[in-house]
Amino acid sequence: MPDSAQLRDSTQIVIARDALSGLESQLDDEFTVSIFDEADDYCRIIGSPIEIKAASDFLVRRGVSVS
């Protein structure tokens, strides 16, 4: 059975709100993900492992560091 932390990492991206500036609408249009505000300066992008991988690749191609 998979570790819960591993599952969580494959279904979400936590990213600085500033890093998503100008990309949120594109991300929402191209991928089946939900974007939630976390605190004042972070947001959480949640989706299936396939969508999160594709969204992560999308962000990296646009110079956003995703870890």
C-alpha positions in Angstrom: 0.0 0.0 0.0 1.4 3.4 -0.9 2.6 5.9 1.7 0.1 8.7 2.3 2.8 11.4 1.9 3.7 9.9 -1.5 0.0 10.0 -2.7 -0.3 13.6 -1.4 2.8 14.7 -3.3 1.5 13.2 -6.5 -1.9 14.9 -6.3 -1.0 18.5 -5.3 1.5 21.3 -5.9 2.0 23.9 -3.2 3.5 27.0 -4.7 4.0 30.7 -3.9 1.1 32.8 -5.0 3.5 35.2 -6.8 5.0 32.4 -8.9 1.5 31.7 -10.3 0.9 35.3 -11.3 -0.5 35.5 -14.8 -0.6 31.7 -15.2 -3.6 30.8 -13.1 -6.2 31.2 -15.9 -4.1 29.2 -18.4 -3.5 26.5 -15.8 -7.2 26.3 -15.0 -8.2 26.2 -18.7 -5.7 23.6 -19.8 -5.8 21.1 -16.9 -8.5 19.6 -14.7 -7.2 21.0 -11.4 -8.5 23.1 -8.5 -6.6 26.0 -7.2 -7.0 27.0 -3.6 -5.5 29.9 -1.6 -3.4 28.8 1.3 -2.5 31.6 3.8 -1.6 34.9 2.2 1.3 33.9 0.0 0.8 30.3 -1.1 -1.7 28.4 -3.1 -2.4 24.7 -3.5 -3.1 23.1 -6.9 -5.0 19.8 -6.5 -5.8 17.2 -9.2 -5.2 13.6 -10.3 -1.6 12.4 -10.5 -1.7 12.7 -14.3 -3.0 16.2 -14.2 -0.6 17.3 -11.5 2.3 15.9 -13.5 1.2 17.8 -16.7 0.5 21.0 -14.7 3.9 20.7 -13.1 5.6 20.3 -16.5 3.5 23.3 -17.8 4.8 25.5 -14.9 8.4 24.4 -15.3 8.3 25.2 -19.0 7.3 28.7 -18.0 10.1 29.1 -15.5 8.3 28.3 -12.3 10.2 26.3 -9.8 8.1 23.3 -8.7 9.5 21.1 -5.9 
